[in-house]
Amino acid sequence: MVPPEQGDADMMERVGSWGDPAFVTETLTSAGFDDVGVKKCDLDVAVPAEADIPASLLIGMVDAAQRDAALADWRRQRESLTRDGKLQLDLRMHLITARRPN
């Protein structure tokens, strides 16, 4: 996760695929961030292999650019995710917020 650039708002908000919320909290706290919050946004879905995943399923995405990037990545991995003619998605996403260090 890249910290906000100088001049950005005091609060940062990112969505990422992190395996351990405690790791995120510890890492950001060690880097000087305050009020670190990590909210799980897990999602398990199976969709037909020929379909594009609806952006509405990407519930943890903060903005359109992140959704588009996630969709592009998902399409690249389509073949490896296909089982029994269906795509199996297991999205373990976290919405991460933190106050930028002063």
The first five atom37 places (N, CA, C, CB, O) and aatype in JSON, in Angstrom:
{
  "aatype": [12, 19, 14, 14, 6, 5, 7, 3, 0, 3, 12, 12, 6, 1, 19, 7, 15, 17, 7, 3, 14, 0, 13, 19, 16, 6, 16, 10, 16, 15, 0, 7, 13, 3, 3, 19, 7, 19, 11, 11, 4, 3, 10, 3, 19, 0, 19, 14, 0, 6, 0, 3, 9, 14, 0, 15, 10, 10, 9, 7, 12, 19, 3, 0, 0, 5, 1, 3, 0, 0, 10, 0, 3, 17, 1, 1, 5, 1, 6, 15, 10, 16, 1, 3, 7, 11, 10, 5, 10, 3, 10, 1, 12, 8, 10, 9, 16, 0, 1, 1, 14, 2],
  "atom_mask": [
    [1, 1, 1, 1, 1],
    [1, 1, 1, 1, 1],
    [1, 1, 1, 1, 1],
    [1, 1, 1, 1, 1],
    [1, 1, 1, 1, 1],
    [1, 1, 1, 1, 1],
    [1, 1, 1, 0, 1],
    [1, 1, 1, 1, 1],
    [1, 1, 1, 1, 1],
    [1, 1, 1, 1, 1],
    [1, 1, 1, 1, 1],
    [1, 1, 1, 1, 1],
    [1, 1, 1, 1, 1],
    [1, 1, 1, 1, 1],
    [1, 1, 1, 1, 1],
    [1, 1, 1, 0, 1],
    [1, 1, 1, 1, 1],
    [1, 1, 1, 1, 1],
    [1, 1, 1, 0, 1],
    [1, 1, 1, 1, 1],
    [1, 1, 1, 1, 1],
    [1, 1, 1, 1, 1],
    [1, 1, 1, 1, 1],
    [1, 1, 1, 1, 1],
    [1, 1, 1, 1, 1],
    [1, 1, 1, 1, 1],
    [1, 1, 1, 1, 1],
    [1, 1, 1, 1, 1],
    [1, 1, 1, 1, 1],
    [1, 1, 1, 1, 1],
    [1, 1, 1, 1, 1],
    [1, 1, 1, 0, 1],
    [1, 1, 1, 1, 1],
    [1, 1, 1, 1, 1],
    [1, 1, 1, 1, 1],
    [1, 1, 1, 1, 1],
    [1, 1, 1, 0, 1],
    [1, 1, 1, 1, 1],
    [1, 1, 1, 1, 1],
    [1, 1, 1, 1, 1],
    [1, 1, 1, 1, 1],
    [1, 1, 1, 1, 1],
    [1, 1, 1, 1, 1],
    [1, 1, 1, 1, 1],
    [1, 1, 1, 1, 1],
    [1, 1, 1, 1, 1],
    [1, 1, 1, 1, 1],
    [1, 1, 1, 1, 1],
    [1, 1, 1, 1, 1],
    [1, 1, 1, 1, 1],
    [1, 1, 1, 1, 1],
    [1, 1, 1, 1, 1],
    [1, 1, 1, 1, 1],
    [1, 1, 1, 1, 1],
    [1, 1, 1, 1, 1],
    [1, 1, 1, 1, 1],
    [1, 1, 1, 1, 1],
    [1, 1, 1, 1, 1],
    [1, 1, 1, 1, 1],
    [1, 1, 1, 0, 1],
    [1, 1, 1, 1, 1],
    [1, 1, 1, 1, 1],
    [1, 1, 1, 1, 1],
    [1, 1, 1, 1, 1],
    [1, 1, 1, 1, 1],
    [1, 1, 1, 1, 1],
    [1, 1, 1, 1, 1],
    [1, 1, 1, 1, 1],
    [1, 1, 1, 1, 1],
    [1, 1, 1, 1, 1],
    [1, 1, 1, 1, 1],
    [1, 1, 1, 1, 1],
    [1, 1, 1, 1, 1],
    [1, 1, 1, 1, 1],
    [1, 1, 1, 1, 1],
    [1, 1, 1, 1, 1],
    [1, 1, 1, 1, 1],
    [1, 1, 1, 1, 1],
    [1, 1, 1, 1, 1],
    [1, 1, 1, 1, 1],
    [1, 1, 1, 1, 1],
    [1, 1, 1, 1, 1],
    [1, 1, 1, 1, 1],
    [1, 1, 1, 1, 1],
    [1, 1, 1, 0, 1],
    [1, 1, 1, 1, 1],
    [1, 1, 1, 1, 1],
    [1, 1, 1, 1, 1],
    [1, 1, 1, 1, 1],
    [1, 1, 1, 1, 1],
    [1, 1, 1, 1, 1],
    [1, 1, 1, 1, 1],
    [1, 1, 1, 1, 1],
    [1, 1, 1, 1, 1],
    [1, 1, 1, 1, 1],
    [1, 1, 1, 1, 1],
    [1, 1, 1, 1, 1],
    [1, 1, 1, 1, 1],
    [1, 1, 1, 1, 1],
    [1, 1, 1, 1, 1],
    [1, 1, 1, 1, 1],
    [1, 1, 1, 1, 1]
  ],
  "atom_positions": [
    [[0.84, -1.16, 0.0], [0.0, 0.0, 0.0], [0.89, 1.23, 0.0], [-0.96, -0.01, 1.2], [1.85, 1.31, 0.77]],
    [[0.58, 2.17, -0.83], [1.36, 3.39, -0.93], [0.69, 4.46, -0.08], [1.49, 3.86, -2.41], [-0.5, 4.71, -0.23]],
    [[1.44, 5.1, 0.82], [0.84, 6.17, 1.63], [0.39, 7.32, 0.74], [1.84, 6.67, 2.69], [0.91, 7.49, -0.36]],
    [[-0.56, 8.12, 1.21], [-1.01, 9.26, 0.42], [0.14, 10.22, 0.16], [-2.16, 9.98, 1.12], [1.04, 10.36, 0.99]],
    [[0.1, 10.86, -0.97], [1.13, 11.85, -1.31], [0.92, 13.1, -0.47], [1.09, 12.2, -2.82], [-0.16, 13.32, 0.09]],
    [[1.95, 13.92, -0.38], [1.81, 15.19, 0.33], [0.69, 15.99, -0.31], [3.14, 15.99, 0.3], [0.56, 16.03, -1.53]],
    [[-0.12, 16.62, 0.52], [-1.21, 17.43, 0.0], [-2.52, 16.67, -0.08], [0.0, 0.0, 0.0], [-3.57, 17.29, -0.26]],
    [[-2.5, 15.36, 0.05], [-3.74, 14.59, 0.06], [-4.46, 14.82, 1.39], [-3.46, 13.08, -0.17], [-3.92, 15.43, 2.31]],
    [[-5.67, 14.32, 1.46], [-6.44, 14.43, 2.7], [-5.71, 13.74, 3.84], [-7.85, 13.83, 2.52], [-4.84, 12.9, 3.62]],
    [[-6.07, 14.12, 5.06], [-5.43, 13.51, 6.23], [-5.73, 12.02, 6.35], [-5.88, 14.22, 7.48], [-4.94, 11.27, 6.91]],
    [[-6.87, 11.61, 5.82], [-7.23, 10.19, 5.9], [-6.94, 9.5, 4.58], [-8.72, 10.03, 6.26], [-7.19, 10.05, 3.51]],
    [[-6.41, 8.3, 4.65], [-6.22, 7.49, 3.46], [-7.22, 6.35, 3.5], [-4.75, 6.96, 3.35], [-7.63, 5.9, 4.57]],
    [[-7.61, 5.89, 2.33], [-8.53, 4.76, 2.23], [-8.09, 3.92, 1.04], [-10.03, 5.23, 2.08], [-7.99, 4.42, -0.07]],
    [[-7.83, 2.65, 1.28], [-7.38, 1.75, 0.22], [-8.12, 0.43, 0.36], [-5.83, 1.54, 0.28], [-8.58, 0.06, 1.43]],
    [[-8.2, -0.27, -0.75], [-8.72, -1.63, -0.72], [-7.6, -2.54, -1.17], [-10.0, -1.8, -1.62], [-6.93, -2.26, -2.16]],
    [[-7.39, -3.62, -0.45], [-6.34, -4.54, -0.83], [-6.69, -5.96, -0.46], [0.0, 0.0, 0.0], [-7.61, -6.22, 0.31]],
    [[-5.95, -6.87, -1.02], [-6.13, -8.28, -0.72], [-5.03, -8.65, 0.28], [-6.07, -9.18, -2.02], [-3.93, -9.04, -0.11]],
    [[-5.35, -8.53, 1.53], [-4.39, -8.77, 2.6], [-4.82, -10.01, 3.37], [-4.27, -7.53, 3.54], [-6.0, -10.15, 3.7]],
    [[-3.89, -10.89, 3.65], [-4.25, -12.12, 4.34], [-4.52, -11.95, 5.81], [0.0, 0.0, 0.0], [-5.27, -12.73, 6.4]],
    [[-3.92, -10.94, 6.43], [-4.0, -10.81, 7.88], [-4.21, -9.36, 8.27], [-2.71, -11.37, 8.53], [-3.31, -8.54, 8.12]],
    [[-5.41, -9.01, 8.77], [-5.67, -7.63, 9.19], [-4.69, -7.13, 10.25], [-7.08, -7.52, 9.72], [-4.34, -5.95, 10.26]],
    [[-4.23, -8.02, 11.14], [-3.27, -7.62, 12.17], [-1.96, -7.16, 11.53], [-3.01, -8.77, 13.15], [-1.33, -6.22, 12.02]],
    [[-1.55, -7.81, 10.44], [-0.33, -7.41, 9.73], [-0.48, -6.0, 9.17], [-0.02, -8.4, 8.6], [0.44, -5.19, 9.27]],
    [[-1.64, -5.72, 8.57], [-1.88, -4.39, 8.01], [-1.82, -3.34, 9.11], [-3.25, -4.34, 7.29], [-1.16, -2.31, 8.96]],
    [[-2.51, -3.61, 10.21], [-2.54, -2.66, 11.32], [-1.14, -2.41, 11.86], [-3.46, -3.17, 12.44], [-0.74, -1.27, 12.08]],
    [[-0.39, -3.48, 12.08], [0.96, -3.35, 12.63], [1.88, -2.6, 11.67], [1.55, -4.73, 12.94], [2.65, -1.74, 12.08]],
    [[1.79, -2.93, 10.39], [2.64, -2.28, 9.39], [2.37, -0.78, 9.32], [2.43, -2.91, 8.02], [3.31, 0.02, 9.33]],
    [[1.1, -0.41, 9.25], [0.77, 1.01, 9.14], [1.07, 1.76, 10.44], [-0.71, 1.19, 8.78], [1.53, 2.9, 10.41]],
    [[0.81, 1.12, 11.57], [1.12, 1.75, 12.85], [2.62, 1.96, 12.98], [0.59, 0.9, 14.03], [3.07, 3.01, 13.44]],
    [[3.41, 0.96, 12.57], [4.87, 1.08, 12.61], [5.37, 2.19, 11.7], [5.51, -0.24, 12.22], [6.41, 2.79, 11.96]],
    [[4.63, 2.45, 10.62], [5.01, 3.5, 9.68], [4.54, 4.87, 10.16], [4.45, 3.21, 8.29], [4.76, 5.88, 9.48]],
    [[3.88, 4.93, 11.32], [3.48, 6.2, 11.88], [2.04, 6.59, 11.63], [0.0, 0.0, 0.0], [1.63, 7.69, 12.01]],
    [[1.25, 5.73, 11.0], [-0.16, 6.05, 10.77], [-0.95, 5.87, 12.06], [-0.75, 5.16, 9.64], [-0.62, 5.02, 12.89]],
    [[-1.99, 6.69, 12.21], [-2.86, 6.62, 13.38], [-4.25, 6.17, 12.96], [-2.93, 7.98, 14.1], [-4.59, 6.19, 11.78]],
    [[-5.05, 5.76, 13.94], [-6.45, 5.39, 13.7], [-6.6, 4.41, 12.55], [-7.28, 6.64, 13.43], [-7.46, 4.58, 11.68]],
    [[-5.76, 3.38, 12.54], [-5.79, 2.38, 11.47], [-7.03, 1.5, 11.65], [-4.49, 1.52, 11.46], [-7.29, 1.0, 12.74]],
    [[-7.78, 1.32, 10.57], [-8.94, 0.46, 10.59], [-8.89, -0.52, 9.43], [0.0, 0.0, 0.0], [-8.54, -0.14, 8.32]],
    [[-9.25, -1.76, 9.68], [-9.26, -2.79, 8.63], [-10.61, -3.5, 8.71], [-8.07, -3.8, 8.79], [-10.93, -4.12, 9.72]],
    [[-11.39, -3.4, 7.64], [-12.71, -4.02, 7.61], [-12.72, -5.11, 6.54], [-13.83, -2.97, 7.33], [-12.37, -4.85, 5.39]],
    [[-13.12, -6.32, 6.92], [-13.16, -7.42, 5.97], [-14.32, -7.23, 5.0], [-13.3, -8.77, 6.69], [-15.41, -6.83, 5.39]],
    [[-14.06, -7.52, 3.74], [-15.08, -7.45, 2.69], [-14.96, -8.72, 1.85], [-14.9, -6.17, 1.8], [-14.81, -8.64, 0.63]],
    [[-15.04, -9.89, 2.49], [-14.87, -11.15, 1.77], [-16.06, -11.44, 0.87], [-14.66, -12.3, 2.76], [-17.19, -11.04, 1.16]],
    [[-15.8, -12.14, -0.2], [-16.85, -12.46, -1.16], [-16.48, -13.76, -1.86], [-17.05, -11.31, -2.18], [-15.37, -13.89, -2.39]],
    [[-17.38, -14.71, -1.88], [-17.19, -15.95, -2.63], [-18.3, -16.04, -3.67], [-17.2, -17.21, -1.68], [-19.48, -15.99, -3.32]],
    [[-17.94, -16.17, -4.93], [-18.94, -16.26, -5.99], [-18.51, -17.27, -7.02], [-19.18, -14.88, -6.65], [-17.31, -17.54, -7.18]],
    [[-19.46, -17.83, -7.72], [-19.19, -18.69, -8.88], [-20.06, -18.16, -10.01], [-19.5, -20.22, -8.57], [-21.27, -18.04, -9.86]],
    [[-19.44, -17.85, -11.14], [-20.16, -17.3, -12.28], [-19.79, -18.09, -13.52], [-19.85, -15.78, -12.47], [-18.72, -18.71, -13.55]],
    [[-20.63, -18.09, -14.55], [-20.27, -18.78, -15.79], [-18.94, -18.28, -16.33], [-21.38, -18.6, -16.85], [-18.65, -17.08, -16.27]],
    [[-18.14, -19.18, -16.85], [-16.79, -18.83, -17.3], [-16.78, -17.77, -18.39], [-16.08, -20.05, -17.78], [-15.83, -17.0, -18.5]],
    [[-17.84, -17.73, -19.21], [-17.84, -16.77, -20.31], [-18.31, -15.38, -19.88], [-18.73, -17.28, -21.43], [-18.24, -14.44, -20.67]],
    [[-18.78, -15.25, -18.66], [-19.33, -13.97, -18.2], [-18.24, -13.08, -17.62], [-20.43, -14.2, -17.16], [-17.21, -13.56, -17.14]],
    [[-18.49, -11.79, -17.68], [-17.66, -10.84, -16.96], [-18.28, -10.64, -15.59], [-17.53, -9.48, -17.74], [-19.5, -10.57, -15.46]],
    [[-17.45, -10.53, -14.59], [-17.98, -10.35, -13.25], [-18.58, -8.95, -13.14], [-16.87, -10.56, -12.18], [-17.93, -7.98, -13.51]],
    [[-19.79, -8.82, -12.65], [-20.39, -7.49, -12.5], [-19.62, -6.67, -11.48], [-21.87, -7.61, -12.09], [-19.24, -7.17, -10.42]],
    [[-19.4, -5.41, -11.79], [-18.68, -4.54, -10.86], [-19.38, -4.46, -9.51], [-18.54, -3.14, -11.46], [-18.73, -4.21, -8.49]],
    [[-20.69, -4.66, -9.5], [-21.42, -4.58, -8.23], [-21.01, -5.68, -7.26], [-22.92, -4.66, -8.49], [-21.23, -5.55, -6.05]],
    [[-20.41, -6.76, -7.76], [-19.94, -7.81, -6.88], [-18.66, -7.43, -6.15], [-19.73, -9.09, -7.66], [-18.31, -8.03, -5.14]],
    [[-17.97, -6.45, -6.68], [-16.71, -6.04, -6.07], [-17.01, -5.05, -4.96], [-15.74, -5.41, -7.13], [-16.69, -3.86, -5.05]],
    [[-17.64, -5.55, -3.91], [-18.2, -4.7, -2.87], [-17.16, -3.9, -2.11], [-18.98, -5.53, -1.91], [-17.49, -2.86, -1.53]],
    [[-15.92, -4.35, -2.09], [-14.91, -3.63, -1.34], [-14.22, -2.52, -2.11], [0.0, 0.0, 0.0], [-13.37, -1.82, -1.55]],
    [[-14.56, -2.35, -3.38], [-13.86, -1.37, -4.2], [-14.32, 0.04, -3.87], [-14.09, -1.66, -5.68], [-15.52, 0.31, -3.75]],
    [[-13.36, 0.94, -3.71], [-13.66, 2.31, -3.31], [-14.05, 3.16, -4.5], [-12.46, 2.92, -2.6], [-14.94, 4.01, -4.37]],
    [[-13.42, 2.98, -5.63], [-13.76, 3.83, -6.78], [-13.7, 3.04, -8.08], [-12.8, 5.03, -6.85], [-13.29, 1.88, -8.11]],
    [[-14.13, 3.69, -9.15], [-14.24, 3.03, -10.45], [-12.89, 2.55, -10.97], [-14.87, 3.97, -11.46], [-12.81, 1.48, -11.57]],
    [[-11.84, 3.32, -10.75], [-10.52, 2.92, -11.23], [-10.07, 1.61, -10.59], [-9.49, 4.03, -10.95], [-9.49, 0.75, -11.25]],
    [[-10.34, 1.46, -9.3], [-9.97, 0.22, -8.61], [-10.81, -0.94, -9.13], [-10.15, 0.36, -7.09], [-10.29, -2.04, -9.32]],
    [[-12.1, -0.7, -9.37], [-12.95, -1.76, -9.92], [-12.44, -2.18, -11.29], [-14.42, -1.29, -10.01], [-12.35, -3.37, -11.58]],
    [[-12.1, -1.19, -12.15], [-11.62, -1.5, -13.5], [-10.33, -2.3, -13.44], [-11.4, -0.21, -14.3], [-10.16, -3.26, -14.2]],
    [[-9.43, -1.92, -12.55], [-8.17, -2.65, -12.41], [-8.42, -4.08, -11.94], [-7.22, -1.92, -11.44], [-7.8, -5.02, -12.42]],
    [[-9.34, -4.23, -10.98], [-9.66, -5.57, -10.47], [-10.3, -6.42, -11.56], [-10.58, -5.48, -9.25], [-10.01, -7.61, -11.68]],
    [[-11.19, -5.82, -12.34], [-11.83, -6.56, -13.43], [-10.82, -6.99, -14.48], [-12.93, -5.7, -14.08], [-10.87, -8.11, -14.98]],
    [[-9.89, -6.1, -14.82], [-8.86, -6.44, -15.81], [-7.99, -7.59, -15.31], [-7.98, -5.21, -16.13], [-7.68, -8.51, -16.06]],
    [[-7.61, -7.53, -14.04], [-6.81, -8.6, -13.46], [-7.6, -9.9, -13.43], [-6.35, -8.21, -12.04], [-7.05, -10.97, -13.71]],
    [[-8.86, -9.82, -13.09], [-9.73, -11.0, -13.04], [-9.84, -11.64, -14.42], [-11.13, -10.63, -12.51], [-9.79, -12.87, -14.54]],
    [[-9.99, -10.83, -15.44], [-10.1, -11.37, -16.81], [-8.8, -12.05, -17.23], [-10.45, -10.24, -17.81], [-8.83, -13.07, -17.92]],
    [[-7.65, -11.5, -16.82], [-6.35, -12.12, -17.15], [-6.22, -13.49, -16.5], [-5.19, -11.21, -16.71], [-5.58, -14.39, -17.06]],
    [[-6.8, -13.65, -15.35], [-6.66, -14.91, -14.62], [-7.81, -15.88, -14.88], [-6.57, -14.64, -13.14], [-7.88, -16.94, -14.27]],
    [[-8.68, -15.52, -15.78], [-9.9, -16.29, -16.04], [-9.64, -17.78, -16.24], [-10.61, -15.73, -17.25], [-10.31, -18.61, -15.64]],
    [[-8.69, -18.13, -17.08], [-8.45, -19.54, -17.39], [-8.03, -20.35, -16.17], [-7.37, -19.66, -18.46], [-8.51, -21.47, -15.97]],
    [[-7.16, -19.79, -15.36], [-6.68, -20.54, -14.19], [-7.75, -20.65, -13.11], [-5.44, -19.88, -13.62], [-7.64, -21.51, -12.23]],
    [[-8.77, -19.81, -13.16], [-9.82, -19.84, -12.14], [-10.99, -20.73, -12.51], [-10.31, -18.45, -11.88], [-11.89, -20.94, -11.7]],
    [[-10.99, -21.25, -13.74], [-12.15, -22.0, -14.21], [-12.11, -23.44, -13.69], [-12.21, -21.99, -15.74], [-11.12, -24.15, -13.85]],
    [[-13.22, -23.84, -13.06], [-13.4, -25.21, -12.59], [-14.83, -25.63, -12.91], [-13.1, -25.35, -11.06], [-15.78, -24.91, -12.59]],
    [[-14.98, -26.76, -13.52], [-16.31, -27.28, -13.85], [-17.13, -26.27, -14.64], [-17.05, -27.66, -12.59], [-18.34, -26.15, -14.45]],
    [[-16.46, -25.54, -15.54], [-17.17, -24.59, -16.39], [-17.59, -23.31, -15.7], [0.0, 0.0, 0.0], [-18.27, -22.49, -16.3]],
    [[-17.18, -23.13, -14.45], [-17.53, -21.9, -13.74], [-16.28, -21.28, -13.14], [-18.58, -22.17, -12.63], [-15.35, -21.98, -12.75]],
    [[-16.28, -19.98, -13.09], [-15.19, -19.27, -12.43], [-15.46, -19.24, -10.94], [-15.03, -17.83, -13.0], [-16.55, -18.88, -10.49]],
    [[-14.47, -19.62, -10.18], [-14.59, -19.61, -8.72], [-13.79, -18.42, -8.2], [-14.08, -20.95, -8.09], [-12.57, -18.36, -8.36]],
    [[-14.47, -17.5, -7.6], [-13.8, -16.34, -7.02], [-13.89, -16.41, -5.51], [-14.42, -15.03, -7.54], [-14.95, -16.69, -4.94]],
    [[-12.8, -16.16, -4.89], [-12.74, -16.1, -3.43], [-11.98, -14.82, -3.11], [-12.05, -17.39, -2.79], [-10.76, -14.84, -2.95]],
    [[-12.7, -13.73, -3.02], [-12.07, -12.43, -2.81], [-11.97, -12.16, -1.32], [-12.86, -11.31, -3.52], [-12.97, -12.0, -0.63]],
    [[-10.76, -12.1, -0.84], [-10.55, -11.76, 0.57], [-9.98, -10.35, 0.6], [-9.58, -12.8, 1.28], [-8.77, -10.13, 0.66]],
    [[-10.88, -9.42, 0.55], [-10.49, -8.02, 0.46], [-10.65, -7.34, 1.82], [-11.33, -7.29, -0.61], [-11.43, -7.79, 2.66]],
    [[-9.91, -6.27, 2.0], [-10.03, -5.47, 3.21], [-10.08, -3.99, 2.82], [-8.84, -5.75, 4.18], [-9.31, -3.53, 1.98]],
    [[-10.99, -3.28, 3.43], [-11.03, -1.82, 3.31], [-10.17, -1.28, 4.43], [-12.51, -1.26, 3.38], [-10.44, -1.52, 5.6]],
    [[-9.13, -0.54, 4.06], [-8.13, -0.08, 5.02], [-8.19, 1.44, 5.1], [-6.71, -0.57, 4.62], [-8.1, 2.12, 4.08]],
    [[-8.34, 1.96, 6.3], [-8.32, 3.41, 6.5], [-7.26, 3.73, 7.55], [-9.72, 3.94, 6.94], [-7.0, 2.93, 8.45]],
    [[-6.67, 4.89, 7.42], [-5.67, 5.33, 8.39], [-5.49, 6.84, 8.27], [-4.31, 4.59, 8.18], [-5.68, 7.41, 7.2]],
    [[-5.13, 7.46, 9.38], [-4.84, 8.89, 9.37], [-3.37, 9.07, 9.08], [-5.24, 9.56, 10.72], [-2.51, 8.44, 9.69]],
    [[-3.08, 9.96, 8.13], [-1.7, 10.18, 7.7], [-0.89, 10.8, 8.84], [-1.66, 11.1, 6.46], [-1.39, 11.65, 9.58]],
    [[0.36, 10.36, 9.0], [1.2, 10.96, 10.04], [1.47, 12.43, 9.72], [2.54, 10.19, 10.18], [1.59, 12.82, 8.56]],
    [[1.55, 13.22, 10.76], [1.82, 14.67, 10.57], [3.29, 14.94, 10.4], [1.28, 15.49, 11.74], [3.69, 16.09, 10.23]]
  ]
}
